[in-house]
Amino acid sequence: MYINLGIIGNPLQHTFSPFIHNYFLYESKMCGGYTCYETSLEQLDDLIDMFVKYNFTGINVTVPYKQEVIKYCTELDITAKEIGAVNTLHFTKNGIIGHNTDIFGFHMMLESNGINTQNKRVLLLGAGGASRAVIPYMRLNTPLSFIIANRTVEKAEELAYLYNGDAEVCSLNDLKGETFDIVINSTSLGVKGEPFIDYGFNIKEAAIDMIYKPKVTSFLSMYSKNNIKLVNGLSMLIYQAAGSFNIWTGKDIVPNMEYFENIVYK
């Protein structure tokens, strides 16, 4: 049986997901393919209908549709329901099931790099779709303090609500002179190679960027001389992909991170 898989989002020119999943298919000795579907909001209805018509098994969802696709789901798993964002659609006989494997990916990114947020002062930059994957981890690994900074404070307040309202919120411009143990960048600043804005805060232990390319993003580069851990988003991307692949196929994939790093950063 041929397994149809893919990803929807906009833009998708630089996505690494097809390579990851086609590699997973090869390693699992499964017949199938994974394709990009860059789409506009107006085309989303027709695209979902096409996936159903042609018996697709699964679709990944990336920016800016992680919340928009919820309306197509007949059911949400507990993680997707909890944070209000879907990155994995599973097409079944009982309808479309929405999942979120970004949470697993974020957890594995920190765990594989020996980072734990318990009793630490943690700053999250940004309150968009990517940031929602951080909240469940923080609830399980409770930091000493958790601050969400966003250009629009109202969006940070919405995200803080998912953290049971216990997170502090502020504008990005209010961070000058502050010191944090761990800082997580979930904004898109630097995704096109542009310089990261220096908001004047200090980092003592780890800088984490959800962007995975270049290897040292503009955010990480800013703190590269601080003798702290610098972690980009590649491991999160690979592990969330492994989570999606398991949902679609039942196959457990243990990603070879060294292999993927050599491919991405050669």
C-alpha positions in Angstrom: 0.0 0.0 0.0 1.3 3.5 -0.9 1.2 6.0 1.9 0.5 9.6 0.9 2.0 12.1 3.3 2.7 15.8 3.1 2.9 19.3 4.7 0.8 22.4 4.4 1.9 25.9 5.2 3.2 29.2 3.7 6.0 29.7 2.9 7.5 26.2 2.4 10.4 26.9 0.1 13.0 25.9 2.7 11.2 23.2 4.7 13.3 20.1 5.5 10.3 18.0 6.3 10.1 16.1 2.9 13.7 14.9 3.3 13.0 13.7 6.9 9.9 11.8 6.2 11.0 10.3 3.0 14.1 9.1 4.9 11.8 7.6 7.6 9.8 5.8 4.9 13.0 4.4 3.4 14.3 3.3 6.8 11.0 1.7 7.6 10.9 -0.1 4.2 7.5 1.5 3.5 6.1 2.5 0.1 5.0 6.1 0.1 5.9 9.8 -0.5 5.8 13.1 1.3 5.0 16.3 -0.6 4.8 20.1 0.1 1.5 21.9 -0.4 2.1 25.7 -0.1 -1.3 27.2 0.1 -3.3 30.3 0.8 -6.0 30.5 3.4 -8.6 30.7 0.6 -7.4 27.4 -0.8 -7.3 25.5 2.4 -10.9 24.0 2.2 -10.2 22.6 -1.2 -6.9 21.2 -0.2 -8.3 19.3 2.8 -11.0 17.9 0.6 -8.4 16.7 -1.8 -6.5 14.9 0.9 -9.7 13.1 1.9 -10.7 12.3 -1.7 -7.3 10.7 -2.5 -7.0 8.8 0.8 -4.0 10.6 2.3 -2.8 9.1 5.6 -1.2 12.2 7.2 -0.4 15.8 6.8 1.9 18.0 8.8 0.8 21.6 9.5 3.1 24.5 9.9 2.9 28.3 10.0 0.4 29.9 9.7 -2.3 27.2 9.8 -1.7 25.4 13.1 -4.8 26.8 14.6 -6.8 27.3 11.4 -6.9 23.5 10.7 -8.6 22.7 14.0 -12.0 23.3 12.4 -11.4 20.4 10.0 -10.8 17.9 12.8 -13.4 15.5 14.1 -11.3 14.9 17.1 -8.2 16.4 18.9 -5.8 14.5 21.0 -5.2 15.8 24.5 -2.1 17.8 23.6 -3.6 19.6 20.7 -6.7 20.3 22.7 -4.7 21.6 25.6 -2.7 24.1 23.7 -5.1 24.9 20.8 -2.7 24.1 18.0 -2.3 21.2 15.6 0.8 20.2 13.7 -0.3 16.7 12.6 -3.4 15.6 10.8 -4.2 11.9 10.7 -6.8 10.9 8.2 -8.8 7.9 9.5 -12.0 6.0 8.8 -13.5 7.9 11.7 -12.5 11.4 10.4 -9.5 13.7 10.7 -7.7 13.5 14.1 -5.6 16.5 15.1 -2.4 16.0 17.0 0.4 18.1 18.3 3.9 16.5 18.3 5.7 19.9 18.7 5.4 19.3 22.4 7.3 16.0 22.2 9.8 17.7 19.9 10.5 20.5 22.3 10.8 18.1 25.3 13.3 16.0 23.4 15.3 19.1 22.3 15.9 20.1 25.9 16.4 16.6 27.2 18.9 15.6 24.5 20.9 18.8 25.3 20.9 18.3 29.1 18.6 21.3 29.8 16.0 21.3 32.5 13.9 24.4 33.4 13.1 23.4 37.0 13.9 26.1 39.5 15.3 28.3 36.7 14.5 31.8 35.6 13.1 31.2 32.1 12.2 33.7 29.3 10.1 32.9 26.3 10.4 35.3 23.4 7.3 35.4 21.2 3.7 34.2 21.6 2.9 32.8 18.2 2.0 29.2 17.2 5.4 27.8 17.9 5.4 29.1 21.5 2.4 27.0 22.4 4.5 23.9 22.4 6.6 25.3 25.3 3.8 25.6 27.8 3.1 21.9 28.6 6.8 21.3 29.2 6.9 24.3 31.6 4.0 23.0 33.5 5.7 19.7 34.1 9.2 21.2 34.7 8.2 24.2 36.7 10.7 27.1 36.5 11.3 29.4 39.4 9.9 32.1 37.2 8.5 32.1 33.7 8.3 35.3 31.6 6.6 35.6 28.2 7.7 38.6 26.2 6.0 39.6 23.0 5.7 42.6 20.8 2.0 42.6 21.5 1.5 42.1 25.2 -2.1 41.0 24.7 -0.9 37.9 22.8 1.5 37.1 25.6 -1.4 37.3 28.1 -3.4 34.8 26.0 -0.4 32.4 26.1 0.0 32.9 29.9 -3.6 31.8 30.3 -2.5 28.3 29.0 0.1 28.3 31.8 -2.8 28.7 34.3 -2.2 32.4 34.4 1.0 32.1 36.5 3.4 33.4 33.9 4.6 37.0 33.9 4.1 38.9 30.7 5.8 42.0 29.3 6.8 43.7 26.1 10.0 42.8 24.3 11.2 46.3 25.0 10.9 45.8 28.8 13.7 43.3 29.0 16.7 45.6 29.2 19.1 44.8 32.1 17.2 41.6 33.1 19.1 38.3 33.6 17.7 34.8 32.9 19.0 31.3 33.2 17.4 30.0 30.0 16.0 32.0 27.1 13.8 30.4 24.3 13.3 32.2 21.1 10.0 31.2 19.4 9.8 34.3 17.2 10.6 34.2 13.5 13.3 36.8 13.9 16.4 35.5 12.1 14.6 32.9 9.9 15.6 34.9 6.8 19.1 35.5 8.1 18.3 39.0 9.4 20.1 40.2 12.6 18.4 39.5 15.8 17.3 42.6 17.8 19.3 43.1 21.0 16.8 43.6 23.7 19.5 44.1 26.4 18.9 41.0 28.6 21.6 38.6 29.8 21.6 34.7 29.7 23.5 32.6 32.3 22.9 29.0 31.2 21.3 28.3 27.8 20.0 30.1 24.7 17.5 28.0 22.7 16.3 28.9 19.2 13.4 27.1 17.6 14.8 28.1 14.2 17.2 25.4 13.0 19.0 27.1 10.1 21.7 28.4 10.0 23.3 26.2 12.6 24.2 29.3 14.6 21.2 31.5 14.1 21.4 35.3 14.5 19.9 34.9 18.0 22.4 32.3 19.1 25.2 34.2 17.5 24.5 37.2 19.8 25.3 35.0 22.8 28.0 32.8 21.3 30.8 34.4 23.5 28.9 34.0 26.8 30.1 30.5 27.6 26.5 29.1 27.6 24.8 26.3 25.8 23.6 27.2 22.3 20.8 25.0 21.0 19.1 25.4 17.6 15.7 23.9 16.6 16.9 21.0 14.4 16.4 18.3 17.1 12.9 19.7 17.8 12.1 19.5 14.1 13.4 15.9 13.8 11.7 14.6 16.9 8.4 16.2 16.2 8.6 14.6 12.7 9.3 11.2 14.4 6.2 11.7 16.5 4.1 12.4 13.5 5.5 9.4 11.6 4.6 7.2 14.5 1.0 8.4 14.6 0.6 7.8 10.8 2.4 4.4 10.5 2.8 2.9 14.0 6.6 2.8 13.4 8.9 4.0 16.2 11.8 5.9 14.7 14.9 6.7 16.7 16.4 9.6 14.8 20.1 9.6 13.9 20.8 13.2 14.8 24.4 13.1 13.6 23.2 12.0 10.1 20.6 14.8 9.9 23.1 17.4 11.1 25.6 16.4 8.5 23.0 16.7 5.8 21.6 20.1 7.0 24.9 21.8 7.8 27.3 20.2 5.3 
